[in-house]
Amino acid sequence: MRIPFLERHPKPPHERPESADRVERRALAIWPRLDRRALRRCGGNVARIAAHIAHRTKMAPKAIEMLIDDK
């Protein structure tokens, strides 16, 4: 029995919220040596980005969130 291959074409890239791009740009402006792909994998989630940055600095994740948040 064969299972048909349903996806013949690659999926189009999904759109991200504009705020996610702003948060990533702000984080890169403050910490320019951050890995862009790692930030992209965080999906614009401020808490995840702050946790990633907190591993590299002595700042608390909450302090980093306040710096890069889009509020």
KEVO-354831 format. One record per residue: residue number from 1; residue in three letters; x, y, z of N, C-alpha, C, O, CB in turn. Coordinates in nm, 4 decimals, always signed. Glycine has a CB too. Example, Ala and Ser with C-alpha at 12.3 -4.5 7.8 and 13.67 -1.06 7.14 Angstrom:
BEGIN
R resi resn     n.c1     n.c2     n.c3    ca.c1    ca.c2    ca.c3     c.c1     c.c2     c.c3     o.c1     o.c2     o.c3    cb.c1    cb.c2    cb.c3
R    1  Ala  +1.3190  -0.5690  +0.7800  +1.2300  -0.4500  +0.7800  +1.3200  -0.3300  +0.7800  +1.4236  -0.3319  +0.8465  +1.1308  -0.4473  +0.9046
R    2  Ser  +1.2850  -0.2250  +0.7080  +1.3670  -0.1060  +0.7140  +1.2900  +0.0030  +0.7870  +1.3409  +0.1138  +0.8039  +1.4084  -0.0598  +0.5725
This chain:
BEGIN
R resi resn     n.c1     n.c2     n.c3    ca.c1    ca.c2    ca.c3     c.c1     c.c2     c.c3     o.c1     o.c2     o.c3    cb.c1    cb.c2    cb.c3
R    1  Met  +0.0846  -0.1172  +0.0000  +0.0000  +0.0000  +0.0000  +0.0895  +0.1240  +0.0000  +0.1835  +0.1336  +0.0789  -0.0964  -0.0005  +0.1222
R    2  Arg  +0.0600  +0.2167  -0.0873  +0.1405  +0.3381  -0.0987  +0.0670  +0.4560  -0.0355  -0.0551  +0.4682  -0.0453  +0.1734  +0.3680  -0.2466
R    3  Ile  +0.1432  +0.5402  +0.0280  +0.0872  +0.6634  +0.0845  +0.1271  +0.7769  -0.0080  +0.2460  +0.7982  -0.0320  +0.1376  +0.6891  +0.2322
R    4  Pro  +0.0296  +0.8501  -0.0602  +0.0648  +0.9587  -0.1530  +0.1370  +1.0719  -0.0797  +0.1087  +1.1031  +0.0360  -0.0617  +1.0131  -0.2229
R    5  Phe  +0.2291  +1.1305  -0.1508  +0.3024  +1.2442  -0.0966  +0.2145  +1.3672  -0.1119  +0.1859  +1.4090  -0.2241  +0.4406  +1.2636  -0.1685
R    6  Leu  +0.1717  +1.4250  -0.0025  +0.0731  +1.5320  -0.0063  +0.1333  +1.6692  -0.0383  +0.0689  +1.7501  -0.1051  +0.0015  +1.5384  +0.1251
R    7  Glu  +0.2527  +1.6961  +0.0070  +0.3116  +1.8282  -0.0134  +0.4053  +1.8252  -0.1333  +0.5200  +1.7816  -0.1225  +0.3870  +1.8749  +0.1132
R    8  Arg  +0.3571  +1.8705  -0.2444  +0.4403  +1.8733  -0.3646  +0.5292  +1.9967  -0.3709  +0.6367  +1.9940  -0.4308  +0.3531  +1.8674  -0.4878
R    9  His  +0.4841  +2.1033  -0.3095  +0.5589  +2.2288  -0.3117  +0.5969  +2.2657  -0.1693  +0.5236  +2.2353  -0.0752  +0.4762  +2.3426  -0.3783
R   10  Pro  +0.7099  +2.3304  -0.1535  +0.7467  +2.3719  -0.0177  +0.6474  +2.4751  +0.0347  +0.5864  +2.5501  -0.0415  +0.8904  +2.4295  -0.0150
R   11  Lys  +0.6334  +2.4765  +0.1645  +0.5422  +2.5720  +0.2272  +0.5974  +2.7131  +0.2116  +0.7184  +2.7334  +0.2214  +0.5207  +2.5381  +0.3769
R   12  Pro  +0.5116  +2.8095  +0.1878  +0.5599  +2.9481  +0.1815  +0.6037  +2.9929  +0.3203  +0.5497  +2.9459  +0.4205  +0.4499  +3.0433  +0.1255
R   13  Pro  +0.7001  +3.0825  +0.3270  +0.7441  +3.1275  +0.4593  +0.6299  +3.1981  +0.5310  +0.5623  +3.2837  +0.4739  +0.8665  +3.2213  +0.4476
R   14  His  +0.6098  +3.1615  +0.6554  +0.5010  +3.2228  +0.7315  +0.5437  +3.3620  +0.7759  +0.6615  +3.3894  +0.7988  +0.4620  +3.1353  +0.8541
R   15  Glu  +0.4464  +3.4463  +0.7869  +0.4758  +3.5838  +0.8260  +0.4870  +3.5924  +0.9766  +0.4109  +3.5295  +1.0502  +0.3677  +3.6805  +0.7743
R   16  Arg  +0.5819  +3.6703  +1.0204  +0.6031  +3.6917  +1.1631  +0.5459  +3.8271  +1.2001  +0.5389  +3.9166  +1.1159  +0.7542  +3.6828  +1.2004
R   17  Pro  +0.5055  +3.8428  +1.3234  +0.4579  +3.9752  +1.3642  +0.5709  +4.0777  +1.3571  +0.6878  +4.0452  +1.3777  +0.3998  +3.9701  +1.5068
R   18  Glu  +0.5344  +4.1987  +1.3283  +0.6338  +4.3053  +1.3149  +0.7052  +4.3314  +1.4475  +0.8221  +4.3699  +1.4488  +0.5673  +4.4340  +1.2649
R   19  Ser  +0.6349  +4.3104  +1.5586  +0.6965  +4.3342  +1.6888  +0.8114  +4.2363  +1.7139  +0.9076  +4.2704  +1.7829  +0.5917  +4.3224  +1.8003
R   20  Ala  +0.8023  +4.1160  +1.6590  +0.9100  +4.0175  +1.6764  +1.0385  +4.0677  +1.6120  +1.1469  +4.0520  +1.6683  +0.8699  +3.8810  +1.6157
R   21  Asp  +1.0265  +4.1278  +1.4948  +1.1446  +4.1817  +1.4282  +1.2043  +4.2983  +1.5068  +1.3263  +4.3121  +1.5153  +1.1094  +4.2265  +1.2865
R   22  Arg  +1.1176  +4.3821  +1.5641  +1.1677  +4.4960  +1.6418  +1.2418  +4.4502  +1.7666  +1.3454  +4.5063  +1.8025  +1.0526  +4.5883  +1.6811
R   23  Val  +1.1881  +4.3478  +1.8326  +1.2530  +4.2955  +1.9532  +1.3900  +4.2377  +1.9176  +1.4878  +4.2614  +1.9886  +1.1642  +4.1873  +2.0211
R   24  Glu  +1.3972  +4.1627  +1.8092  +1.5253  +4.1045  +1.7679  +1.6250  +4.2126  +1.7285  +1.7427  +4.2037  +1.7633  +1.5048  +4.0074  +1.6513
R   25  Arg  +1.5796  +4.3143  +1.6564  +1.6702  +4.4239  +1.6183  +1.7219  +4.4979  +1.7411  +1.8389  +4.5357  +1.7472  +1.5987  +4.5225  +1.5242
R   26  Arg  +1.6337  +4.5182  +1.8388  +1.6748  +4.5872  +1.9613  +1.7786  +4.5041  +2.0372  +1.8767  +4.5585  +2.0880  +1.5523  +4.6153  +2.0514
R   27  Ala  +1.7573  +4.3739  +2.0449  +1.8531  +4.2860  +2.1134  +1.9874  +4.2877  +2.0412  +2.0923  +4.2912  +2.1056  +1.7986  +4.1413  +2.1217
R   28  Leu  +1.9849  +4.2851  +1.9088  +2.1098  +4.2881  +1.8320  +2.1800  +4.4234  +1.8419  +2.3026  +4.4304  +1.8336  +2.0820  +4.2553  +1.6857
R   29  Ala  +2.1035  +4.5298  +1.8596  +2.1652  +4.6617  +1.8749  +2.2391  +4.6714  +2.0081  +2.3445  +4.7343  +2.0170  +2.0588  +4.7727  +1.8649
R   30  Ile  +2.1831  +4.6088  +2.1113  +2.2467  +4.6138  +2.2433  +2.3603  +4.5123  +2.2528  +2.4670  +4.5428  +2.3062  +2.1431  +4.5876  +2.3539
R   31  Trp  +2.3372  +4.3918  +2.2010  +2.4371  +4.2843  +2.2035  +2.4650  +4.2421  +2.0591  +2.4046  +4.1458  +2.0116  +2.3878  +4.1616  +2.2902
R   32  Pro  +2.5531  +4.3100  +1.9891  +2.5726  +4.2851  +1.8454  +2.6311  +4.1483  +1.8101  +2.6207  +4.1064  +1.6947  +2.6616  +4.3900  +1.7899
R   33  Arg  +2.6911  +4.0784  +1.9036  +2.7528  +3.9489  +1.8706  +2.6582  +3.8304  +1.8909  +2.7020  +3.7154  +1.8868  +2.8770  +3.9285  +1.9548
R   34  Leu  +2.5304  +3.8569  +1.9125  +2.4339  +3.7486  +1.9287  +2.4168  +3.6734  +1.7974  +2.4346  +3.7293  +1.6892  +2.2984  +3.8031  +1.9773
R   35  Asp  +2.3826  +3.5478  +1.8090  +2.3583  +3.4640  +1.6924  +2.2194  +3.4943  +1.6370  +2.1192  +3.4734  +1.7053  +2.3719  +3.3135  +1.7281
R   36  Arg  +2.2135  +3.5430  +1.5143  +2.0851  +3.5797  +1.4531  +1.9927  +3.4601  +1.4365  +1.8713  +3.4723  +1.4534  +2.1084  +3.6448  +1.3181
R   37  Arg  +2.0490  +3.3454  +1.4037  +1.9646  +3.2266  +1.3866  +1.9049  +3.1821  +1.5191  +1.7901  +3.1378  +1.5236  +2.0452  +3.1121  +1.3246
R   38  Ala  +1.9810  +3.1934  +1.6266  +1.9279  +3.1569  +1.7581  +1.8143  +3.2506  +1.7975  +1.7139  +3.2072  +1.8540  +2.0393  +3.1603  +1.8647
R   39  Leu  +1.8306  +3.3783  +1.7677  +1.7218  +3.4731  +1.7964  +1.5994  +3.4428  +1.7112  +1.4864  +3.4533  +1.7590  +1.7682  +3.6179  +1.7719
R   40  Arg  +1.6203  +3.4059  +1.5882  +1.5108  +3.3746  +1.4976  +1.4321  +3.2535  +1.5478  +1.3099  +3.2478  +1.5339  +1.5643  +3.3486  +1.3562
R   41  Arg  +1.5037  +3.1561  +1.6067  +1.4373  +3.0372  +1.6602  +1.3513  +3.0699  +1.7820  +1.2596  +2.9945  +1.8147  +1.5407  +2.9318  +1.6971
R   42  Cys  +1.3797  +3.1811  +1.8494  +1.2983  +3.2208  +1.9642  +1.1613  +3.2708  +1.9216  +1.0709  +3.2812  +2.0044  +1.3694  +3.3282  +2.0444
R   43  Gly  +1.1450  +3.3013  +1.7954  +1.0140  +3.3389  +1.7423  +0.9610  +3.4724  +1.7905  +0.8401  +3.4954  +1.7875  +0.9163  +3.2350  +1.7763
R   44  Gly  +1.0483  +3.5600  +1.8344  +1.0028  +3.6911  +1.8794  +0.9515  +3.6911  +2.0224  +0.9044  +3.7938  +2.0712  +0.8954  +3.7412  +1.7884
R   45  Asn  +0.9598  +3.5784  +2.0896  +0.9164  +3.5684  +2.2286  +1.0204  +3.6367  +2.3170  +1.1359  +3.5945  +2.3230  +0.8959  +3.4191  +2.2710
R   46  Val  +0.9777  +3.7429  +2.3854  +1.0704  +3.8244  +2.4642  +1.1335  +3.7427  +2.5767  +1.2523  +3.7583  +2.6051  +0.9980  +3.9466  +2.5223
R   47  Ala  +1.0561  +3.6567  +2.6403  +1.1095  +3.5773  +2.7516  +1.2161  +3.4791  +2.7029  +1.3177  +3.4598  +2.7696  +0.9960  +3.5011  +2.8225
R   48  Arg  +1.1935  +3.4178  +2.5883  +1.2916  +3.3231  +2.5345  +1.4194  +3.3939  +2.4905  +1.5296  +3.3436  +2.5123  +1.2318  +3.2461  +2.4167
R   49  Ile  +1.4039  +3.5101  +2.4290  +1.5215  +3.5879  +2.3880  +1.6003  +3.6319  +2.5119  +1.7232  +3.6253  +2.5136  +1.4790  +3.7119  +2.3033
R   50  Ala  +1.5284  +3.6769  +2.6153  +1.5953  +3.7205  +2.7381  +1.6689  +3.6041  +2.8041  +1.7790  +3.6227  +2.8560  +1.4934  +3.7811  +2.8363
R   51  Ala  +1.6109  +3.4861  +2.8028  +1.6778  +3.3691  +2.8604  +1.8037  +3.3351  +2.7812  +1.9054  +3.2968  +2.8390  +1.5823  +3.2479  +2.8635
R   52  His  +1.7967  +3.3491  +2.6489  +1.9139  +3.3228  +2.5648  +2.0253  +3.4223  +2.5947  +2.1421  +3.3844  +2.6037  +1.8762  +3.3291  +2.4158
R   53  Ile  +1.9896  +3.5484  +2.6099  +2.0891  +3.6525  +2.6366  +2.1446  +3.6384  +2.7781  +2.2625  +3.6653  +2.8012  +2.0276  +3.7928  +2.6172
R   54  Ala  +2.0610  +3.5965  +2.8727  +2.1036  +3.5861  +3.0129  +2.2159  +3.4843  +3.0302  +2.2942  +3.4949  +3.1246  +1.9851  +3.5479  +3.1016
R   55  His  +2.2250  +3.3869  +2.9417  +2.3348  +3.2906  +2.9492  +2.4688  +3.3552  +2.9154  +2.5743  +3.3038  +2.9526  +2.3086  +3.1735  +2.8551
R   56  Arg  +2.4643  +3.4677  +2.8451  +2.5879  +3.5319  +2.8003  +2.6272  +3.6519  +2.8853  +2.7402  +3.6999  +2.8757  +2.5737  +3.5750  +2.6570
R   57  Thr  +2.5353  +3.7011  +2.9686  +2.5633  +3.8196  +3.0489  +2.5340  +3.7908  +3.1952  +2.4859  +3.6830  +3.2300  +2.4806  +3.9399  +2.9999
R   58  Lys  +2.5631  +3.8865  +3.2794  +2.5323  +3.8728  +3.4218  +2.3968  +3.9347  +3.4553  +2.3548  +3.9333  +3.5710  +2.6420  +3.9379  +3.5064
R   59  Met  +2.3292  +3.9882  +3.3558  +2.1995  +4.0515  +3.3797  +2.0916  +3.9461  +3.4023  +2.0972  +3.8362  +3.3471  +2.1611  +4.1423  +3.2616
R   60  Ala  +1.9943  +3.9818  +3.4839  +1.8804  +3.8932  +3.5080  +1.7883  +3.8949  +3.3861  +1.7785  +3.9967  +3.3175  +1.8028  +3.9358  +3.6364
R   61  Pro  +1.7217  +3.7845  +3.3588  +1.6309  +3.7813  +3.2429  +1.5221  +3.8882  +3.2477  +1.4846  +3.9420  +3.1435  +1.5661  +3.6456  +3.2329
R   62  Lys  +1.4710  +3.9199  +3.3659  +1.3669  +4.0241  +3.3768  +1.4212  +4.1607  +3.3355  +1.3510  +4.2386  +3.2711  +1.3122  +4.0311  +3.5210
R   63  Ala  +1.5447  +4.1895  +3.3719  +1.6058  +4.3170  +3.3331  +1.6251  +4.3233  +3.1818  +1.6058  +4.4281  +3.1202  +1.7410  +4.3365  +3.4049
R   64  Ile  +1.6628  +4.2119  +3.1234  +1.6810  +4.2072  +2.9781  +1.5464  +4.2238  +2.9083  +1.5363  +4.2940  +2.8077  +1.7481  +4.0741  +2.9352
R   65  Glu  +1.4424  +4.1586  +2.9625  +1.3089  +4.1740  +2.9053  +1.2660  +4.3201  +2.9045  +1.2078  +4.3674  +2.8068  +1.2076  +4.0900  +2.9831
R   66  Met  +1.2945  +4.3923  +3.0135  +1.2546  +4.5326  +3.0187  +1.3308  +4.6156  +2.9146  +1.2776  +4.7139  +2.8632  +1.2783  +4.5894  +3.1597
R   67  Leu  +1.4527  +4.5774  +2.8839  +1.5318  +4.6515  +2.7845  +1.4808  +4.6280  +2.6422  +1.4746  +4.7217  +2.5626  +1.6793  +4.6113  +2.7937
R   68  Ile  +1.4449  +4.5060  +2.6103  +1.4144  +4.4744  +2.4711  +1.2648  +4.4659  +2.4413  +1.2256  +4.4522  +2.3254  +1.4794  +4.3448  +2.4344
R   69  Asp  +1.1812  +4.4740  +2.5445  +1.0369  +4.4586  +2.5222  +0.9821  +4.5715  +2.4362  +1.0355  +4.6824  +2.4340  +0.9621  +4.4540  +2.6560
R   70  Asp  +0.8765  +4.5408  +2.3671  +0.8170  +4.6339  +2.2698  +0.7017  +4.7148  +2.3299  +0.6194  +4.7680  +2.2554  +0.7670  +4.5568  +2.1476
R   71  Lys  +0.6941  +4.7248  +2.4588  +0.5828  +4.7956  +2.5229  +0.6103  +4.9413  +2.5390  +0.5264  +5.0146  +2.5912  +0.5525  +4.7363  +2.6565
